[in-house]
Amino acid sequence: MPDTKLRGRQKVFNKSVNEAQYTDMNNKNRSSLSKGDKGGVALLLLLYVLQGIPLGISASIPMLLAGKKVDYQQQAKFSFVFWPFSLKLLWAPIVDSIYNATFGRRKSWLMPSQYGIAIVMYILSFKLDDLLYIPEPNIFALTACFFLLNFGAATQDIAVDGWALTMLSKKSVGLASTCNSVGQTAGYFLGYVIFLALESEEFCNKYLRAVEAEGGLVTLASFLRFWSVVFLIVTTLVMLLKTEKPEEDESTSMMDTYKQLWKVIRLPSVTQYAIILLTSKIGFAPESIVGLKLVELGVKRESLALLAVPLTPIQICLPMIISKYTSGPKPMDIFLKSMSYRLVMVAVFAVMVYFTPWFAVDGEYPFSYFAVMLIIYSLHQITLYCMFVSVMAFNAKISDPRIGGTYMTLLNTVANLGGNWPATVAMWFADKMKVSYCKDAMWNSHSCYNNATIQECVNAGGSCEHATLDGYYIITAISLTIGVMWIFWKSSTLKRLQYLSPQYWRTR
């Protein structure tokens, strides 16, 4: 599902470096990287690729569950596996403050988190027959296992983000965010797109095999075992061969960091902005259901996953293009304009879902259908990234430079959480629902929900009928209504926050 990244695979750029700054540094120093920086960039890319693997595999599980006709409430429960990246602020100060100085400040957490991911992957690969490949998958156990995987990836992200500041020289440190973006995208691509393609019997027989065979080239179990070995080898090599440089400033204690966060949260301007971040994406909640609905309607999950191939370069280039327009004093103007267009795209998705069965030819969907979907997804990505980059630019603008890293991490965490909770709630209520109504009575809105009301309907000259409503369309209608109301409710507040002087965003 190409749009998962802004839910559970939403890109996490929790950096204190402004995107325009590191892009400029990248251009200036690309040809003058030292040998040590080249090695550091290579290692960071590798670590961020590994970070994206659990995210990608986690994003593929809802597709597998949809193929087994798991209802949306169960999918909603599984969506909690994407929350660790939205909650990592809760334990980030612990990772930054508690460590073994002899072993290394960042390696003290990097090694356990990556070994933990490897162990969970390896054990899970032998338990899938009892958890996933049964008539009724064990959603609770699957959620717990993949939550642990993403918890480890989020903890690894905290450690690698901090290590990047000393692994690279000062003139090249801006490349860390580029490594984050490219590496995590590549890892997600491997864990999601490549896995679903190689797992598909039809795809493998059509494109990769000379002679047709049963099953795909890989199974989820073999894929997990392979990456558990990769994690184990890479982690061991990094532990033995890579040493950390001493950090200049290690004075901020864990309690001081939590106190700083509390001071920031208590600022009236930050409180108002946090409410905006937590509520602005309610209108886009149905986006998380689109891919699952298409699989339900017979679109092959590997075909949907392959849409990410042409979308990936678009996702990489869009932030660099959009950042040129959000570097001014009013980045949130673009946010508000994009929000309206993104709401339109939510409606377009609903229309496409409704008409999808019409495109089917003998149960198959032609190339023209996927071409239309690619255009729609591409337009959706433009609106999505306009909002994302605008928020990042505004966060960088208002953050107190004295505690820039903590401030930015707080705001980005709230923004990520604001995208996750509406998606989870939307999936919870997206199942089909049955309703009963009185037909041909004097009042057609009369309900038939018990013997008394059924008799009242009959007495009124009607008969009780039953209908099934698709929860997806109801959620879409409600979300769009709330989204439009939100624009009228909060746009003026957001514009006012843009004009506040820096002192309103500073802690005392």
N, C-alpha and C positions, 0 to 999 in steps of 0.2 A: 504494500500500500504506500504509494509515493509520498503521501502527506503525513506519515506517521512521525517524522522527525520533529514536527512542531508540537507534538503531544509528548510521546515518550521518547522519541528520538529528536526532539527539538534540539537544535545546536546549542551547545553551552559554551559561550565565550565569556566566562567569568574572569575577565582580565581587568587590570587597572590601567592598561595601555590603550589610548585612543586609537581606533582603527586607522584614522588618517595618518597618525604619527608612525605606526609601525609599517604601513604601506610605503610611506616616504622613506623610512630607514631601509626598508627592504630594497627599494630601487637604488638608493645611494650606495649600499654596501654589498650588493649581490656579487660584484666582481672582486671584492676585496676580503672575502671570508678567509680567516686563518684556518690552518689545518685542524686546530682544536675545535673551532666553531663548526667546521664541516662535519666533524665526527659528532658534535653535540646535536646539530640539526638532524643528522641521520638517526641518532638514538631517540630523540624526541619524536620524530615521525613514527618510528617503530613502536614506541610506547603508546602514542595516541592511536595508532592503528589497532593495537591490542585492546585499547579502551573501547573502541567502537565495535569490536566483535560481539561482546555480550549484548550490547544494545541492538545490533542487527539481528542476532538470533532471537532475542526476546520479541522483536517486532514481527518475526516470521510465525511465531506460535499462534497469534490470533487467526492468521490465515489457515493454519492447520486445523485449529478448532472450528473455524467456520465450515471447513470441508466435512467435519463430523457433526454438523448441525447443532453445535452448542449454542444455547440461547444467549441473548445480549446481556442479561444480568450476570451470567458467568463470565462473559467477556469483560464486563465492567469490573468484576472482582480481579481478574487477571491484570487489568490496566494499572493496578497499584504497583506493578513491578517497575514502572517507569518513574515512580515518584522519588527515588533516592537522589537523583540529580537536582530535584527541586527542593530537597530538604537537607542537602549536605552542609548548609550553613550551620546546622545544629551541632555538628561534630567537627567542622573545619578548624575551629580554634584548638581543639584537643590534638588534632593531627599536627598543627603548627607548633604546639607548645611542649608536647610530651614526646621525648625521643631519647635514643642512646647516642650520645655524642661520639663515642668511639666508632660505632657502626655507621653513623651518618644520619643527619636530621631527616632527610627525605627517604633514604633507603630503609629507615626504621619502620616506615609505613608502606612503602612501595613493595617491599619483599613480601610481607605477610598478606597484603591485599591480593597480589598476583598469584602467590601460592594458594591462597584461599579460593580464588576463581578457578584455578587448575583442578583443585581437589573436588569442588562442587560439580564442575563439568564432568569429571571422570566418573564420580559416583552416580550422577544423574543419568549418564549414558547407559548404565546398566539397569536403571529403574523405569525407563520409559514405557516398557511393556505393561507395567502395573499402573502407570500414572496417566499416560496419554493414549496409548493404543488399546483402549478398552471401550466398550459401548458408551459408558458415561465417564469421561476423563475426570481425574481427581484434580479439580481446579485449585483447591486450597493448597495441596502439596506442590503443584506446578508453580503457583504464585509465590509460595515461600522460597522455592529453589531459585527461581529467576530473580526474585527480589534480592536474595543474597548475592547473586552474580552482579547485579547492577549496583548494589551497595558496595561491593568490592571495586567495581569500575569507578564509582563516584569517589571513593576514598583514594584510589590510585590517581584520579584526576587532580585531587587536592595536592597530593605529594608531587606529581609531575609538574603542575603549575608552579609550585614553589621552587622545585629543583631547577627549572628552566632559567630562573633569575640568576643563578650562579653557574649553571652549566655553560651558558653563552656569555661572551664578552659584552660589555655595556653597549658597544656600538651595534651589536647584532641581536640584542635581547628582544627587539621587536619582532624577530622572526618566530618567536615562540607561539604567538597567536596564529600565524600562518601554519605552523606545524600542527597546532590544535585543530584548525579548520580542515586542512587537507587530510591529516592522519585519521581523525575521527570519521570523516566522510568515507574514506577508503575502507576503514574497518567495518563501518555500518554496511557498506556496499557488499563486502565479502560475506558478512554474517546474514544478510537479508536477501539480496538479489542473487548472488552466486549460489547460496544454499538452496533457495527455492527452485532455481533453474536445474541444478544438479540432482535435486531430490525428485524432480518430476520425471516419471517414466516416459510420458509423451514427448517432452522436450528432448530428453536424451536420445530416444529412438529416432526422432525427426532430424536432429542436428548433430549429434555427437557419436552415434553408433553406425557401423556399417551393417550390422545384423541386429534386428530387433531383439530385445530381451526384456524380461520382467523386472520391474522396479527401476528406480533411478540409479545414477552412479554412486550416490551417497545416501545414507540415511541420517536422520537427526542424531542417532546414537554414534555412528562413526564420525560424523562431523564434530560432535562435542569431544569425542576422544582425541581426534586429531589436534584440535585447538588446545585441549588440556596439556598435551605433550609440548606444543609450541610455547605455551605459557610457562611450563616447567623449565624448558631449556633456556628461554630468553631470560627469565628471572634469575636462574642460577648463574648464567654468564654475566649479567649485569652486577650481581652481588659479588662475584669473584674478580671481575676485570675493571669495573668502573668505580672510581673513587670520587667522593664529593669534595668540592672546594669549600673552605670555611666561609661562613656567612658573616658579614660585617655587623648587621643589626639583628640581634636575637633577644632583645630586651623586653618585648611585649609579652606579658604573661597571658595565660589562658583566661584568667579572671578579668584582666584589663581589656581583653578583646571582647568578652561578653558585656562588660560595662560600656564599652564604646558602642556596641550594637544597640544596647538599651537606650543610650542617649540619642542615637540617630532615630530610632523608632518613635521616640517621644516627641520629636520635632513636629509641630502641627502641619507644616508643609509636606513632610515625608509621610505622615499619616494619611493625608488627603491623596497624595500620589500613590501610596500603597493600595488604597481602596480602588483607585482607577486601574492599577495593574491587575488587581484580583478580579475585577468585574468586566473589564473591557472585552474579554474574549468569550463571554457567554454566547454571543451571537454566532460564534463560529464552532460551537460544540458539535454540530452534526458532521463536520468534516472528518471526525474520527470514525464515523460509521460508514462512510461512503465505500471504502474498499471492501469492507465486510459485506455490505449489501450487494455489491457487484458479484462477489464470490457466491453469495446465496442465490443470485439470479443465473449462475452458470458460467460466469466469466472465470477462466482459469487463473488461479492465483499466481502461477509463474509468469503468465502474460502481463498481469498487473505489475508484478515485481520488475519486469524488464522495462517498463515505462521509466523506471528510475535511471536507466542508462543514458538516454538523451537529456533527462532532467538534471543529472548530476553536474555537468559543466555549467548549466544555467544557474544552479544553486551556488556554485563556487564564484561565478563572475558577478552575479547580481549585487552582493554586498559591496564590492569594490566600485561598481557603477553608482549605486544609490548613495553611498557615503559622500559623494561629491555634492549632493543636494541636501544632505542633512547636517553638514558641518557649520551651517550658519546659526544665527541666534534663535531660530524658531523651528527646530526639527520636528516638533510635534504637530505642526500644521500638515506635514506630509502624512503623519500617522493618522490624523482625522480624515483626510481625503481618501487615503488608502482603505480605511475602515469601511467607508461607504461602498467602495468597489468590491471589497472582499465579501461583504454581505450579499452583494449581487451574485458573486461566484457561488456562495452557499445555495442560493436559489437555483442557479444554473446546474449545480451538482444534483439537486433534487429532481430537476426536469430530466437530466440524463439518466438517473437511476430509474425513473418512471418509464422512460421510453427504451431502456436497454433491451428488454425482451423483443422489441420490434426489429432490432438489428440482427437477431439470431437467424442463421440459415442452417437448418438441420442440426440445431444444437451448438453450432460453432459461430464465432463472431469474426466477421471479415476484417481485413486490414483497415478499411475505411473507418470502422468503429474506433479502433485504437488510435487512428490519426486524429479523429475528433477529440477523443479523451486526452491525447497528448497536448493538443492546443488548449483545451480547458485547463488542464493541470499547469501548463506553462503560464497562462494568464493568472491563475491562482497563486503561483509562486511569486509573481511580481508583486501582487498586493500583499502577500504574506511577508516578503522580505522588506518591502517598504516600511511596514509597521515595525518589523524586528530591528532593522538598522536605525530607524528613528528613535526607538526606545533606547538602544545602546548609545546613540549619540547624546541623547538627553541625559542619560545616567552619567556619562562621562563629564558632561557640562556642569551638572549640579553637585557632583561628589566633592566632599570636603578633601582637599589635597593632603591634609595632615593624616588622614586615615583612609586614603583613596582605595586601597585594596579591600578593606573591610566594608567600606561604604558601597562600592560597586558590587561586591559579592552579595550583599544584602538586597540591593535593588534587583539584580539579575535573578536571584533566587525567588523573590516575590513575583517577578514577571513569569518565570517558568511555572510556578505554582498556579498562577492565574490561568495558564493554559491547560494544566492537567486536570484540575478538579471539574471544570465544566464538561470535559470529554468523558470523564468517569461517570458523572451524573447522567449525561445524555445516553450513554450505552445502557445504563441501568434501566431506563424507561423506554428503550427502543424496540422491545419485543412487540409482536402483534398482540392486540387485545380484542376480546370479544365483547360486544355490546348488544343489548336487547332493547327493542323499541316497539311501540304500538303502531301498527300500520292500518291506514284507512279509518282511524278513529277521528272524533271531532278535534282532538289535539294530538298531532303526530309525535310531539316531543314526550309523550307519556312513556315512562319506563316500565319494563317488565322484569323486576328483579326478585319477586317472591310471589307466592300464591295470591295474596291480596291484590297486588298491582296487576297481575295477569287477569284476574277476574274483573277488575275495574276496566281494563282494556276491552275485554269481551263485552261488558255491559255498555261500553261507549260505542259499540259497533265495529270494533277493530279486531285485529289478530296480532299476536306477538311474533315478531320476526327477529332473527339473529344476524348480526353482521360482524365482520372482522376488520379492524382498523390497523393499519401498519404504523407502529409507533414511531418509525423514522420520520414520516411526514408530519406527524403531530409535533415531534421534537423540533423539526425544522421550522414549522410555523411559529411555535412558541419562541424559539431562539431568535428568529429574524425579528419578531415583534419586540423582544427585549433589546436586541441590538440596535434597532431604530430608536427606541425609547432612550437607550443609553446615550446615543449621540446628542439628543436634545437635553438630556439630564446632565451630562458630565463634560461636554465639549467646552462650555464656557469656563468651567473650573480648570480644565487642562490648559486652556489658553492663558488664563490668569496666572497659573503656576509658572508658565514660561517666562513671564515678565518679572517675576520676583527677583530681587537683588540677591547676590550670593550669600549675604548674611543670614537669610532665612533658611538656608540649607546647611549652615555651619553649626557644629556643636560647640558649647562653651567650655 
